[in-house]
Every structure is written in C-alpha cells, then in structure tokens.
C-alpha cells in the first residue's frame, strides 16, 4: 500500500528546519551572498540544533536521521539559503564514506569531535583534471611503513578553508590505475596541508570553497578507509546515498521561487489587472507547481529506497538530476515573471537562479546523472 503521509516526528522535524531557515538563514542570506564572509554565526546555531551532525548515528552522538528525514531537512534549509545549506550538508557528504566503510574505531574516533563542538569536514575528490572522471585522479598515497604519504592537490572543495577533517581520495597503487584509488581520513592539523585560494563563485557564496594542496602529508595506516583500491566504490556508493539530498535542495530553491512568483504576480498590475490573472503568467505558475511536486516525489522515492537498503542508483540519479533541473527552470521562470525587477539584486529571485545552477554541477553533473540513468534503463548491449 502506497502511503505518502509523514509521521508526527517527521512533520515536527520539517517544521523545525523550516523555522530555522526562515528565522536564521533568510534574514542573513543576502548579506552573506554579497561578500566572502563565512556565516559562522548561523553555523553555530545550526550546530546547536543538530543540523551539522544530523546524519551521524545516535550511538555516536549525532541526530541519527534516516534518508527521508535528511531530504525533508535539505529542502527546508535550501529554501532558506542554498549556500548555507551546502555548508551544512557538506559535513554529511564527508561523513557518508565513514558511515558506509569505516571501522567501528574510525567511526567513534572521527565522529567524536564533531558532535562535541562546532566543526566542519570536507569530501576531497575533485582535481583540476579529474571532475566527473574519477579515474583521472593524480593525487598519490605511497605506503611508507606504518604510514601513507599523500601528495597532490584538490579543487572546488566545499568547506576546504574551515574544515578540521579531510576525506581524501588518492591513488595508493598508480600502476593499477583506477583500481588503486583509495580513501584516507586526514586531520587538518597534519603537516604538509596548504589551503589555496578561496573561490569567487557565481552562487552559493555563503559557502567556503577552496583549493587544497598535500605535500608529503603523512597519515597513519589506520586512517585508510576500508582497504586499498576501494576508492571508486566508496565514491559511487557515497553519491548513491547523498544525491537525493541535492535533488531536495533543488526542490527547496524551486519552492522558494514559486512562492516569490505567486506573491509578486498577485500584486504586480499590468493592463489594469494583476499579472496572475493573465494566462501567460498563470500557466507558467501551474507548470512550476506541477514540476515542484513531481521533483519532490522523485526525491522521496529515492530516499525511501535508501532507508530500506534497496538498490537506488538509478533513482538517486533521477532525483538529483530532475530536482536540480526543476530548481534551475523554476528560478528562471520566477525571474521572468518579475521581469526587469527580477534581474536586480534588490529582489530575491536572481540569487535563486545563481544558486540553482551549482546543483546541476556538483556531486556529479547532470550529464553524468543522465549517463547513469541511461545505462540502467538500456541495460547491456550485445555487439553483433
């Protein structure tokens, strides 16, 4: 029996996230969008209510949210400010490999500082020549006795300049190509780590994004996640689990855009009547509303499958791709409804357009999502 209802606890969680987004994030969103200041005051409050550790299991001191609860929170936080959402949920992205592949000791040891005090973590996969193509990663991790020595660089790393823990993908056996890719838990204070420039981004400007450089960084062998050569699997399984939350962020942006468009169209008078009464505007709003609902259902389906341990690679890719596409499309339509005012920074919708774009790019571009989906749908092809 299909049931689309939420439990009382889930509704209360969603309402709490919405209230936080409305009272703490939205009032500061434009301010942090204008500059490069890190929203530490908002993050302190987010830590206090548990958003920075919401996916850490309760037995390790975190919120213990399931996947459906995580996407509920993600939609609301992105509705408040997508840049601040990215800052918060980057922790969950970095924690996921540890949750999926870490030993009991690693989970206890590396989660403990995050549930005690405000702290950030970074997922360090992307390099200048290795974005969607993880097999092109050039960073290396050479075994040296009881340690690994990491050399290389990473780019576009969320929270890179403020993190205390880096989850680093590096090749421990370059002669094996992609089969040598491995993952290491690297504390910020480890000698040899340099934070590069802070990126000046189109959107998500409240989020810290930097380059990272690793020069002869020595980490103990017990900081290896899983085993050598498991890196590609770690990356793919991590994205399967986290992509629905990106789709939910797209829904949050789209919902905000729809709300702004409806409110504006009811007060903007042209030809002697509110533009909401004009079919051209009304039909745009109807289409926006339909796509927001459809995107949310795809996100919920993917999260439902994850919570039950069912295969969800295709569904997660669909949720991420469609949700972020709807976020972009709806933000653009809202800007069009605002007309010239929508293009001005005095109004909120131009920020939604800039923020929505990144969701189509990070955690696997939407072109990559379509590749994943097409391979699942088409299946194997026999050559004649």
PAPAFI-213533 format. One line per 10 residues: number of its first residue (from 1); their letters; for each residue x, y, z of N, C-alpha, C, O. Coordinates in steps of 0.05 Angstrom, whole numbers, m for minus. Atoms other than C-alpha are relative to their C-alpha. Layout:
N
NUM> A> X/Y/Z/X/Y/Z/X/Y/Z/X/Y/Z ~ ... .
% end
This chain:
384
1> XXXXXXXXXX> 17/m24/0/0/0/0/18/25/0/35/28/18 ~ m16/m25/1/30/67/m20/m11/20/20/m35/25/21 ~ 8/m19/m20/29/118/35/19/24/m2/43/22/3 ~ m16/m24/3/53/190/24/0/17/25/10/39/24 ~ 2/m16/m24/39/213/94/26/m1/16/41/m21/15 ~ m23/m1/m17/94/234/142/m9/m5/29/m32/0/36 ~ 6/4/m28/98/214/215/0/26/15/9/47/4 ~ 0/m25/m16/87/265/270/29/10/5/34/34/4 ~ m28/m8/m4/162/264/284/12/12/m25/27/32/m23 ~ m11/m11/25/179/276/211/m12/28/m5/3/46/m15 .
11> XXXXXXXXXX> 12/m26/4/130/334/207/12/21/19/18/43/12 ~ m12/m18/m20/159/364/271/28/8/m8/37/31/m5 ~ m27/m5/9/229/357/243/0/20/m24/16/39/m24 ~ 2/m18/23/209/390/177/m7/28/9/4/48/m1 ~ 8/m27/m10/175/447/215/23/14/14/26/38/11 ~ m22/m12/m14/236/458/258/21/10/m20/32/32/m17 ~ m19/m9/21/281/461/196/m10/25/m14/5/43/m21 ~ 12/m23/14/233/509/163/2/26/17/9/47/8 ~ m1/m23/m18/231/554/224/29/11/1/33/35/2 ~ m28/m8/m1/307/555/227/8/15/m26/21/36/m25 .
21> XXXXXXXXXX> m6/m12/25/312/571/153/m13/28/m2/m1/47/m12 ~ 15/m25/1/260/627/160/12/21/18/13/44/11 ~ m9/m19/m20/288/659/223/30/6/0/39/28/7 ~ m29/m3/m2/363/647/219/14/3/m27/34/17/m28 ~ m14/0/25/381/637/146/m9/22/m19/8/38/m29 ~ 10/m19/20/337/680/102/7/29/7/15/44/m10 ~ m6/m28/m6/348/745/141/30/7/m5/36/31/m9 ~ m29/m5/4/424/737/131/9/m7/m28/32/m2/m35 ~ m8/11/26/424/706/61/12/20/m19/33/16/m30 ~ m10/m21/19/432/770/20/27/11/10/44/17/m7 .
31> XXXXXXXXXX> m24/m11/m11/486/796/67/24/m18/m7/45/m9/m16 ~ m22/19/5/529/733/60/4/m5/m29/26/m12/m38 ~ m2/3/29/515/729/m14/17/22/m12/30/18/m33 ~ m15/m23/11/547/797/m25/30/m2/4/45/10/m12 ~ m29/0/m5/615/781/5/10/m28/2/m2/m47/m8 ~ m13/26/m3/662/725/23/1/m9/30/14/m29/36 ~ m1/7/m28/650/724/98/m14/m27/5/m35/m33/m7 ~ 11/26/m7/637/655/127/m23/4/21/m18/18/40 ~ 23/m5/m18/568/651/162/3/m15/26/m14/m31/33 ~ m6/15/m24/598/627/227/m22/3/21/m28/m16/36 .
41> XXXXXXXXXX> 21/m4/m20/542/658/270/m24/m19/m6/m35/m30/13 ~ 22/18/7/489/619/232/8/m29/4/m8/m45/13 ~ m10/27/m3/532/556/233/0/m9/30/m5/m32/36 ~ 1/6/m29/538/560/309/m28/m9/8/m31/m28/24 ~ 27/7/m6/463/559/314/m9/m26/m13/m24/m41/m1 ~ 6/25/14/458/504/263/11/m24/15/m1/m46/16 ~ m13/21/m16/506/462/304/m17/m6/26/m21/m29/33 ~ 15/3/m25/465/475/367/m25/m16/m3/m34/m31/14 ~ 25/14/4/402/448/336/5/m27/m14/m14/m42/m19 ~ m7/27/10/439/388/305/2/m3/m30/5/m26/m39 .
51> XXXXXXXXXX> m1/4/29/440/402/230/27/m8/m11/29/m21/m32 ~ m26/6/10/515/395/223/8/m30/5/27/m40/m7 ~ m6/28/m5/514/324/251/m26/m17/m2/m28/m38/11 ~ 26/13/0/443/303/234/1/m28/m12/m16/m44/m5 ~ m1/26/11/465/242/194/19/m19/15/21/m43/8 ~ m17/17/m17/514/216/246/m19/m17/18/m37/m6/31 ~ 18/17/m16/481/156/280/m1/8/30/19/18/40 ~ 4/m8/m28/454/167/350/20/m13/19/28/m1/38 ~ m19/14/m17/502/116/380/27/14/1/44/9/18 ~ m25/m15/0/559/163/361/m5/29/8/13/46/6 .
61> XXXXXXXXXX> 6/m27/m10/524/225/388/m14/19/m20/m18/42/m14 ~ 13/m17/20/491/251/324/m30/m2/0/m42/m14/18 ~ 29/m1/2/420/262/302/m13/m26/m9/m36/m31/m4 ~ 10/26/9/413/194/270/m23/1/m20/m40/m17/m20 ~ 22/m2/19/367/218/215/3/m21/m22/24/m28/m31 ~ 1/17/23/345/169/162/2/17/m26/3/41/m25 ~ m3/m14/26/349/186/88/m25/17/m6/m21/39/m17 ~ 23/m16/5/277/210/83/0/25/17/m6/47/8 ~ m2/m23/m17/286/255/143/21/20/m9/17/44/m7 ~ m21/m17/10/350/282/113/m9/17/m24/m3/40/m26 .
71> XXXXXXXXXX> 9/m16/23/316/303/48/m21/20/8/m24/41/m4 ~ 19/m20/m10/260/336/87/15/25/11/7/47/5 ~ m16/m22/m11/312/378/124/14/15/m22/15/40/m22 ~ m15/m12/22/351/391/60/m17/19/m16/m9/41/m23 ~ 18/m18/15/291/420/24/m4/26/15/m4/48/3 ~ 6/m24/m15/276/469/80/25/18/2/22/42/m1 ~ m24/m16/m3/348/491/90/8/14/m26/16/37/m26 ~ m6/m12/26/358/503/16/m21/22/m7/m14/41/m20 ~ 21/m21/3/292/542/15/9/25/15/4/47/6 ~ m10/m23/m15/326/587/67/23/13/m14/23/38/m18 .
81> XXXXXXXXXX> m23/m10/15/393/595/31/16/m24/m9/26/m40/8 ~ m14/24/11/426/544/m15/30/0/8/41/m21/12 ~ m28/m2/m7/496/569/2/5/m10/28/23/m26/33 ~ m2/10/m27/487/558/76/m7/m29/2/5/m44/18 ~ 7/28/1/453/492/62/25/m17/m8/31/m37/4 ~ m23/15/9/515/469/24/22/m2/21/34/m23/24 ~ m19/1/m22/560/488/82/m7/m21/21/10/m36/30 ~ 9/20/m21/518/446/130/2/m28/m11/13/m46/2 ~ 3/27/10/506/386/85/27/m11/m11/28/m35/m17 ~ m26/10/7/579/382/63/11/m18/22/26/m37/16 .
91> XXXXXXXXXX> m7/18/m21/590/351/131/m11/m28/m4/3/m47/m2 ~ 12/26/5/541/296/115/13/m14/m24/16/m39/m23 ~ m14/12/22/575/285/48/27/m13/9/33/m35/1 ~ m26/11/m9/643/276/82/m4/m23/20/13/m41/21 ~ 5/21/m19/613/233/137/m9/m27/m13/m4/m48/m2 ~ 12/24/12/579/184/89/20/m22/m6/14/m45/0 ~ m19/22/4/642/146/68/8/m14/26/12/m38/26 ~ m7/12/m26/659/136/141/m23/m18/10/m18/m40/20 ~ 23/16/m8/588/111/155/m1/m26/m15/m8/m47/m4 ~ 3/24/17/590/63/97/23/m19/2/19/m44/m1 .
101> XXXXXXXXXX> m24/17/3/661/37/100/19/1/24/38/m14/25 ~ m18/m3/m22/692/58/166/m2/m23/20/m23/m36/22 ~ 0/19/m22/711/11/223/m14/12/24/m19/37/24 ~ 13/m11/m24/677/18/290/19/20/14/9/40/23 ~ m19/m18/m13/740/50/317/2/26/m15/2/48/m3 ~ m1/m25/16/743/100/259/m25/17/5/m23/42/7 ~ 25/m15/m5/670/120/270/1/13/27/m6/37/29 ~ m1/m12/m27/679/131/344/21/23/1/16/44/12 ~ m22/m19/m2/745/168/336/m5/25/m16/1/47/m6 ~ 2/m23/17/729/213/278/m27/15/2/m28/39/m4 .
111> XXXXXXXXXX> 25/m15/m5/656/230/295/1/15/26/m13/36/28 ~ 1/m11/m27/671/247/368/4/31/0/m11/45/13 ~ m4/m29/m1/699/318/355/m23/16/m11/m28/38/m3 ~ 21/m15/14/641/337/310/m25/2/17/m40/22/15 ~ 24/m2/m17/586/321/360/5/16/25/m14/23/39 ~ m7/m15/m24/624/356/416/0/30/m5/m11/46/11 ~ m4/m28/6/640/423/383/m6/6/m30/m6/m12/m46 ~ 4/m9/28/625/463/320/25/m6/m17/47/3/m10 ~ m23/7/17/669/434/265/m11/m8/m27/m35/m14/m31 ~ 8/6/28/668/421/190/18/m21/m12/41/m25/m3 .
121> XXXXXXXXXX> m15/20/15/691/365/144/m3/4/m29/m23/16/m38 ~ 0/m4/29/707/363/70/4/m27/m14/20/m44/m6 ~ m3/23/17/699/310/17/18/8/m23/11/25/m40 ~ m21/m10/17/762/316/m25/5/m20/m23/22/m37/m22 ~ m2/17/23/753/282/m92/10/15/m25/28/5/m38 ~ m4/m13/25/755/333/m148/28/12/m3/39/23/16 ~ m25/m12/7/820/354/m182/m3/16/m26/m24/13/m39 ~ 2/m16/24/834/402/m239/m5/m16/m25/m20/m8/m42 ~ 4/17/23/837/346/m289/m17/m25/6/m18/m43/m10 ~ 16/23/m8/791/298/m252/m25/10/14/m25/13/39 .
131> XXXXXXXXXX> 25/m8/m11/720/321/m242/m19/m24/m1/m19/m41/18 ~ 18/23/3/667/272/m267/16/m26/m4/7/m47/4 ~ m16/23/6/723/225/m288/19/m5/24/41/5/25 ~ m16/6/m24/748/198/m221/24/m17/m6/43/m17/10 ~ m23/16/7/795/151/m256/25/16/m7/47/6/m9 ~ m22/m17/7/838/211/m275/13/13/24/31/30/20 ~ m12/m12/m24/856/228/m203/30/m5/0/39/m27/m3 ~ m30/2/0/931/243/m198/12/0/28/35/m7/31 ~ m11/1/m27/939/250/m123/8/m28/8/m5/m48/1 ~ m10/26/m6/980/193/m95/3/m3/30/5/16/45 .
141> XXXXXXXXXX> m4/7/m28/987/157/m28/20/m23/1/12/m46/m4 ~ m21/20/0/1053/120/m21/2/m13/28/4/1/48 ~ m3/14/m25/1058/66/33/29/3/10/48/m3/m5 ~ m27/m3/m12/1117/80/80/m2/m11/28/m7/4/47 ~ 2/12/m26/1119/32/138/m28/0/10/m47/m11/m2 ~ 26/m1/m12/1061/45/184/m16/25/m8/m36/32/5 ~ 13/m24/9/1041/108/146/m4/m1/m30/7/m17/m45 ~ 2/m6/28/1018/132/79/9/29/m4/3/46/14 ~ m9/m27/5/1049/194/48/m15/10/m25/m13/0/m47 ~ 18/m10/21/999/235/7/12/25/m13/22/43/0 .
151> XXXXXXXXXX> m9/m23/15/1019/283/m48/m21/5/m22/m31/m13/m35 ~ 19/m7/21/973/321/m96/m15/25/8/m9/39/27 ~ 16/m24/m5/921/375/m99/m29/m6/m6/m35/m24/m22 ~ 29/3/4/845/382/m98/m11/28/m5/1/48/3 ~ 12/m25/6/800/437/m123/m30/m1/4/m42/m22/6 ~ 29/m3/m4/729/463/m112/m9/m15/25/m30/m28/25 ~ 6/15/m24/729/434/m42/m17/16/19/m8/37/30 ~ 18/m13/m18/669/455/m1/10/m2/29/17/m23/38 ~ m10/m2/m27/689/478/69/30/m4/2/41/m7/24 ~ m28/6/0/761/469/48/17/18/19/36/8/31 .
161> XXXXXXXXXX> m15/m18/m17/785/530/86/m7/0/29/6/13/46 ~ 9/0/m28/747/516/150/m1/m27/13/m8/m30/36 ~ 3/27/m10/748/441/157/22/m9/19/45/0/17 ~ m20/13/m17/783/401/211/6/m28/m8/23/m41/3 ~ m5/27/10/778/335/173/m5/0/m30/m24/10/m40 ~ 2/3/29/790/319/100/m2/m30/m6/14/m46/3 ~ 3/27/10/765/255/68/12/0/m29/m1/10/m47 ~ m17/m4/24/818/249/13/1/m25/m17/8/m47/m7 ~ m4/21/19/817/206/m49/27/3/m14/34/23/m25 ~ m27/0/12/887/187/m73/6/m28/m9/m5/m47/1 .
171> XXXXXXXXXX> m7/26/11/918/131/m112/23/m13/15/45/m2/14 ~ m21/13/m15/957/82/m70/16/m20/m17/36/m31/m8 ~ m13/18/19/977/39/m130/m4/11/m28/m20/m1/m43 ~ 4/m13/26/983/84/m192/3/m20/m23/m10/m16/m44 ~ m3/20/22/1006/24/m234/m25/m16/m5/m28/m28/m26 ~ 26/14/3/936/m6/m223/m22/18/m12/m44/9/m16 ~ 20/m19/11/901/56/m250/m22/4/20/m17/8/44 ~ 23/m5/m17/831/65/m222/m2/m20/23/m14/m14/44 ~ 1/21/m21/838/0/m182/18/6/24/17/m8/44 ~ m17/m7/m23/889/34/m138/m11/23/16/0/30/37 .
181> XXXXXXXXXX> 12/m24/m14/844/92/m117/m9/m8/28/m22/m28/32 ~ 5/6/m28/838/94/m41/m9/26/14/m7/47/3 ~ 11/m22/m14/808/139/12/13/2/28/16/m19/41 ~ m15/m4/m25/843/169/73/m14/22/16/m24/42/6 ~ 11/m20/m18/818/207/134/23/16/11/40/6/25 ~ m23/m17/m5/865/266/142/m7/24/17/m21/42/7 ~ 5/m23/m17/861/314/201/14/25/m11/35/24/m22 ~ m10/m25/11/872/387/183/28/7/11/44/19/m3 ~ m25/m8/m13/930/395/232/24/m16/m10/47/m10/m2 ~ m22/16/10/972/343/195/19/18/m16/10/32/m34 .
191> XXXXXXXXXX> m19/m17/15/1036/377/169/m1/m7/m29/m4/m29/m38 ~ m1/4/28/1040/388/95/m25/8/m15/m26/8/m40 ~ 25/m8/13/969/412/82/0/31/m3/5/45/16 ~ 2/m29/5/961/481/50/m27/5/m13/m35/m8/m32 ~ 25/m8/12/895/515/36/6/21/m21/20/41/m15 ~ m4/m19/22/895/551/m31/m20/22/0/m32/29/20 ~ 17/m23/2/853/608/m57/m29/m7/6/m38/m30/1 ~ 29/2/m4/781/618/m36/m13/7/m27/m9/29/m37 ~ 12/m5/26/739/612/m100/m21/22/1/m37/23/20 ~ 20/m22/2/698/673/m121/m22/m11/m19/m19/m10/m43 .
201> XXXXXXXXXX> 20/15/15/634/638/m143/m24/17/m9/m30/38/2 ~ 24/m13/10/572/657/m182/m22/m2/22/m35/19/27 ~ 20/4/m21/526/628/m128/11/m15/24/35/m20/25 ~ m8/14/m25/528/592/m61/23/15/13/43/3/22 ~ m22/m17/m9/571/650/m39/4/m1/30/25/8/41 ~ m3/3/m29/558/636/35/15/m25/7/22/m30/30 ~ m15/25/m4/595/570/25/30/5/m7/36/17/m27 ~ m29/m3/4/671/567/31/9/m22/m19/5/m46/m14 ~ m10/19/20/703/534/m30/29/7/m6/35/30/m13 ~ m28/m6/3/778/527/m37/15/m22/m15/4/m44/m20 .
211> XXXXXXXXXX> m19/20/9/837/491/m68/14/m11/25/14/2/46 ~ m16/12/m21/877/444/m24/25/m13/m12/24/m25/m34 ~ m25/11/9/949/422/m31/12/m18/22/12/m11/45 ~ m11/20/m19/981/360/1/29/m6/m9/33/m17/m30 ~ m29/4/6/1057/357/4/12/m17/22/17/m8/44 ~ m12/20/m19/1087/295/37/m16/m1/27/m5/0/48 ~ 18/1/m23/1027/291/84/0/m29/10/m10/m47/m4 ~ m3/27/m12/1039/230/130/m25/m5/18/m30/9/37 ~ 22/8/m17/978/195/158/4/m29/8/14/m45/m8 ~ m3/28/m9/977/131/199/m16/m19/m19/m37/m11/m30 .
221> XXXXXXXXXX> 13/20/18/957/68/160/m29/m5/9/m46/m13/m7 ~ 27/5/m9/895/61/204/m19/23/m7/m43/22/0 ~ 18/m21/11/868/125/171/m10/m7/m28/m25/8/m40 ~ 10/10/26/857/85/107/m29/m10/5/m34/m24/24 ~ 28/8/m3/782/76/97/m4/m26/m16/1/m26/m41 ~ 4/26/14/764/4/80/27/m13/m5/41/m21/13 ~ m25/12/8/823/m23/41/10/15/m25/m4/31/m37 ~ m11/m11/24/869/m2/m15/m16/m9/m24/m25/m32/m26 ~ 14/6/24/835/2/m82/m30/1/1/m44/m4/m18 ~ 29/m1/m4/765/13/m54/m11/27/m8/m35/31/m6 .
231> XXXXXXXXXX> 8/m28/3/763/87/m73/m23/4/m19/m41/20/m13 ~ 21/m4/20/720/82/m135/m27/m9/11/m48/5/8 ~ 25/10/m13/668/40/m98/m10/19/21/m34/24/23 ~ 8/m19/m21/669/89/m40/m14/24/m12/m34/33/m2 ~ 11/m24/13/656/148/m86/m28/m6/m11/m46/10/m7 ~ 26/6/12/599/114/m123/m22/m6/21/m44/4/18 ~ 20/6/m21/564/87/m61/m7/25/16/m30/28/25 ~ 5/m25/m14/572/154/m27/m20/17/m16/m40/27/m4 ~ 17/m17/17/539/191/m85/m28/m12/m2/m48/2/m3 ~ 26/12/1/483/140/m89/m17/8/25/m41/12/23 .
241> XXXXXXXXXX> 14/m6/m25/466/158/m17/m5/29/4/m24/37/18 ~ 2/m28/m6/475/233/m20/m14/16/m22/m21/39/m17 ~ 11/m15/23/447/253/m88/m29/8/4/m37/29/m6 ~ 28/m8/m5/375/253/m65/m2/26/15/m20/42/10 ~ 0/m25/m16/391/309/m16/6/24/m18/m5/46/m13 ~ m5/m22/19/418/351/m74/m26/5/m16/m33/28/m21 ~ 26/m3/12/352/338/m110/m19/15/18/m35/32/9 ~ 17/m14/m20/316/360/m47/7/30/2/m10/47/5 ~ m8/m28/0/357/424/m47/m11/15/m25/m19/38/m23 ~ 12/m11/23/333/436/m118/m29/6/4/m40/26/m5 .
251> XXXXXXXXXX> 28/m5/m7/262/428/m94/m4/24/18/m22/39/15 ~ 2/m23/m18/275/478/m39/3/26/m14/m13/45/m9 ~ m3/m24/16/300/530/m88/m24/5/m17/m34/27/m19 ~ 23/m3/17/243/516/m135/m25/9/15/m40/25/6 ~ 23/m8/m16/192/522/m80/1/29/8/m19/44/8 ~ m4/m28/m7/221/588/m58/m6/18/m24/m20/38/m22 ~ 5/m15/25/219/613/m130/m29/1/m6/m40/22/m14 ~ 29/1/5/147/591/m138/m15/18/19/m33/33/11 ~ 13/m17/m20/126/626/m74/4/29/m6/m15/45/m5 ~ m5/m27/7/160/690/m94/m16/8/m25/m27/30/m26 .
261> XXXXXXXXXX> 14/m6/25/130/687/m164/m30/4/5/m42/22/m7 ~ 29/m2/m5/59/676/m138/m6/26/15/m24/41/7 ~ 5/m25/m16/64/733/m87/3/24/m18/m13/43/m16 ~ m5/m23/17/93/781/m138/m22/3/m21/m32/25/m26 ~ 19/m1/21/44/763/m193/m28/9/9/m44/18/m7 ~ 26/m8/m10/m15/778/m148/m1/30/7/m22/41/10 ~ m1/m28/m6/9/849/m134/9/17/m23/5/42/m23 ~ m10/m15/24/41/869/m200/m23/5/m19/m35/m13/m30 ~ 22/m7/17/m10/907/m241/10/8/m28/27/25/m30 ~ m6/m8/28/m6/910/m317/m27/m3/m15/m42/m21/m10 .
271> XXXXXXXXXX> 25/m1/15/m62/927/m365/m25/0/18/m46/m10/12 ~ 22/m5/m19/m105/945/m305/m7/m24/17/m28/m23/30 ~ 6/23/m16/m102/877/m271/25/m14/9/46/m11/m3 ~ m24/15/m9/m54/833/m231/9/m20/m22/m8/m32/m35 ~ m9/18/21/m10/793/m278/m6/m29/6/m5/m46/m12 ~ 8/27/m6/m31/730/m241/m25/m8/m15/m30/m32/m19 ~ 25/6/15/m97/736/m279/5/m4/m29/m13/m13/m44 ~ m6/4/28/m62/734/m346/8/m29/m5/24/m40/10 ~ m4/29/5/m60/665/m377/30/m6/m2/39/m27/7 ~ m29/5/4/14/671/m396/14/m4/26/31/m21/29 .
281> XXXXXXXXXX> m12/2/m27/33/681/m323/m12/m24/15/2/m39/27 ~ 13/21/m16/m19/634/m293/9/m28/m9/13/m46/7 ~ m9/26/10/3/576/m338/29/m5/8/36/m28/13 ~ m27/3/m10/76/588/m320/m1/m10/29/13/m29/36 ~ 2/7/m28/57/583/m247/m10/m29/3/m1/m44/20 ~ 11/27/m1/16/520/m259/22/m21/m6/24/m41/7 ~ m21/18/8/75/487/m294/22/m2/22/31/m24/28 ~ m19/m1/m21/123/508/m239/m10/m18/23/5/m34/34 ~ 11/15/m22/77/478/m186/0/m30/m5/6/m45/13 ~ 0/29/7/70/412/m222/28/m12/2/32/m34/12 .
291> XXXXXXXXXX> m27/11/0/145/404/m230/12/m1/27/28/m19/33 ~ m9/1/m28/159/421/m158/m10/m25/14/5/m39/27 ~ 11/24/m13/112/366/m135/12/m25/m12/18/m44/3 ~ m12/24/13/140/316/m186/28/m5/10/36/m27/16 ~ m27/3/m10/211/330/m164/1/m10/28/18/m27/35 ~ 1/9/m28/194/322/m91/m6/m30/2/7/m44/18 ~ 7/29/m1/162/254/m104/24/m17/m9/28/m39/3 ~ m23/15/8/224/230/m141/21/m1/23/33/m22/28 ~ m19/m1/m22/268/253/m83/m10/m19/23/6/m34/34 ~ 10/17/m21/223/218/m32/3/m29/m7/9/m45/10 .
301> XXXXXXXXXX> m3/28/8/223/154/m72/29/m10/3/33/m32/14 ~ m28/8/m3/299/152/m75/7/m3/29/21/m23/37 ~ m6/1/m29/304/166/0/m14/m24/13/m2/m38/30 ~ 15/24/m11/251/112/15/15/m25/m7/18/m43/11 ~ m16/23/7/292/61/m23/25/m2/16/32/m24/26 ~ m25/0/m16/356/81/13/m6/m9/29/10/m25/40 ~ 6/8/m28/323/75/81/m5/m30/3/m2/m41/25 ~ 5/28/m1/304/4/64/22/m17/m12/19/m42/m15 ~ m23/15/9/372/m16/37/m4/m12/m27/10/m31/m34 ~ 5/10/27/345/m27/m33/18/14/m21/27/37/m16 .
311> XXXXXXXXXX> m15/m14/21/384/m12/m97/m13/26/m9/m38/27/m13 ~ 12/m26/6/375/61/m114/17/18/m17/13/42/m18 ~ m18/m16/16/430/83/m161/m15/16/m21/m10/40/m24 ~ 15/m14/21/382/100/m218/m18/21/13/m20/43/3 ~ 20/m19/m12/330/132/m172/14/24/13/4/46/12 ~ m15/m22/m11/382/174/m136/10/19/m21/8/44/m18 ~ m8/m17/22/409/199/m202/m24/15/m12/m21/39/m18 ~ 24/m14/9/338/215/m225/m8/22/19/m14/44/10 ~ 8/m20/m19/323/252/m161/19/24/m1/9/47/0 ~ m19/m22/2/387/293/m165/m3/16/m25/m4/41/m25 .
321> XXXXXXXXXX> 1/m13/26/381/308/m239/m26/16/m3/m25/39/m10 ~ 25/m13/5/307/324/m242/m4/22/21/m14/44/14 ~ 4/m20/m21/306/361/m175/16/25/m5/6/47/m2 ~ m17/m24/6/364/407/m194/m8/13/m26/m7/38/m28 ~ 10/m12/24/337/417/m264/m25/17/5/m28/39/m5 ~ 24/m15/m7/270/438/m235/7/25/16/m5/46/12 ~ m8/m23/m14/305/484/m187/10/22/m18/3/46/m14 ~ m11/m20/19/341/519/m245/m23/11/m17/m25/35/m20 ~ 21/m8/17/280/521/m290/m20/18/15/m29/39/4 ~ 20/m16/m15/233/547/m236/11/27/8/m4/47/8 .
331> XXXXXXXXXX> m13/m25/m7/282/600/m213/0/19/m24/m5/43/m21 ~ 0/m16/24/288/625/m285/m28/10/m6/m31/33/m15 ~ 27/m8/6/213/626/m294/m10/22/20/m24/40/13 ~ 7/m20/m20/205/665/m229/12/27/m8/m1/48/m6 ~ m14/m25/9/256/716/m254/m15/12/m23/m18/37/m24 ~ 15/m10/23/217/722/m319/m26/13/9/m34/34/m2 ~ 25/m12/m10/152/735/m281/5/27/14/m11/45/12 ~ m8/m25/m12/188/790/m242/7/21/m21/7/45/m16 ~ m9/m19/21/211/820/m308/26/13/7/44/1/18 ~ m25/m15/m6/264/874/m302/7/0/29/31/0/36 .
341> XXXXXXXXXX> m6/0/m28/257/874/m227/15/m25/9/31/m25/27 ~ m12/25/m7/277/802/m224/30/m1/m5/45/m17/7 ~ m29/m1/7/345/819/m255/16/17/21/40/17/20 ~ m13/m18/m19/360/867/m198/5/m14/27/m11/m31/36 ~ m7/13/m25/395/847/m134/m17/10/24/m15/m1/46 ~ 19/m9/m21/343/886/m94/m22/m20/4/m36/m19/25 ~ 21/20/m2/297/827/m106/12/m28/2/35/m32/m6 ~ m13/25/m8/308/755/m84/4/m21/m22/20/m39/m18 ~ 1/23/18/298/714/m147/26/m3/m16/33/m25/m24 ~ m25/4/15/364/729/m183/20/m17/15/36/m32/3 .
351> XXXXXXXXXX> m17/18/m16/401/696/m125/m8/m29/m3/9/m47/m4 ~ 9/28/3/358/634/m133/10/m11/m26/18/m35/m27 ~ m11/9/26/380/630/m206/29/m8/3/38/m29/m6 ~ m29/6/m4/453/634/m187/5/m24/17/23/m40/12 ~ m4/23/m18/446/584/m131/m9/m26/m13/4/m46/m9 ~ 10/25/12/406/534/m172/20/m12/m19/22/m37/m21 ~ m18/11/21/460/528/m225/20/m20/11/25/m40/m1 ~ m21/18/m11/511/495/m179/m12/m27/5/3/m47/3 ~ 12/26/m6/462/440/m161/0/m18/m25/0/m43/m22 ~ m2/16/25/465/417/m234/28/m9/m6/33/m24/m24 .
361> XXXXXXXXXX> m29/6/6/541/412/m229/12/m17/22/25/m37/16 ~ m15/15/m20/565/387/m161/m13/m27/7/m37/m32/1 ~ 7/28/m6/561/315/m136/m8/m15/m26/m26/m32/m26 ~ 5/12/26/563/293/m209/m18/17/m17/m41/22/m10 ~ 16/m17/17/540/337/m265/m25/m14/m9/m27/m39/m9 ~ 25/13/9/470/325/m292/4/m16/m26/m12/m33/m32 ~ m7/17/23/502/299/m356/8/m28/10/1/m48/m2 ~ m8/25/m12/534/245/m313/m24/m15/11/m26/m40/8 ~ 24/13/m10/467/231/m280/m16/m13/m23/m26/m35/m20 ~ 14/11/23/436/221/m348/14/m25/m11/2/m43/m21 .
371> XXXXXXXXXX> m15/23/8/492/173/m365/m6/m24/18/m11/m46/8 ~ 6/21/m19/479/133/m302/m28/m11/m5/m32/m35/m6 ~ 27/8/5/404/132/m316/m3/m16/m26/m16/m37/m27 ~ 3/13/26/411/113/m389/12/m28/1/1/m47/m11 ~ m12/26/m2/457/55/m373/m17/m20/15/m19/m43/8 ~ 18/18/m15/408/27/m322/m25/m7/m17/m34/m29/m17 ~ 25/4/15/348/36/m368/6/m17/m25/m9/m36/m31 ~ m7/14/25/382/10/m432/10/m28/5/4/m47/m9 ~ m11/26/m7/420/m46/m399/22/m8/m19/31/8/m35 ~ m23/9/17/474/m88/m433/m8/0/m30/m31/m7/m37 .
381> XXXX> 4/1/29/481/m83/m509/19/m20/m11/43/m19/m7 ~ m16/21/12/505/m144/m546/10/9/m27/m6/16/m45 ~ m11/m7/26/552/m128/m603/m4/m24/m20/1/m47/m13 ~ 3/21/21/537/m166/m668/25/m5/m15/26/m21/m33 .
% end
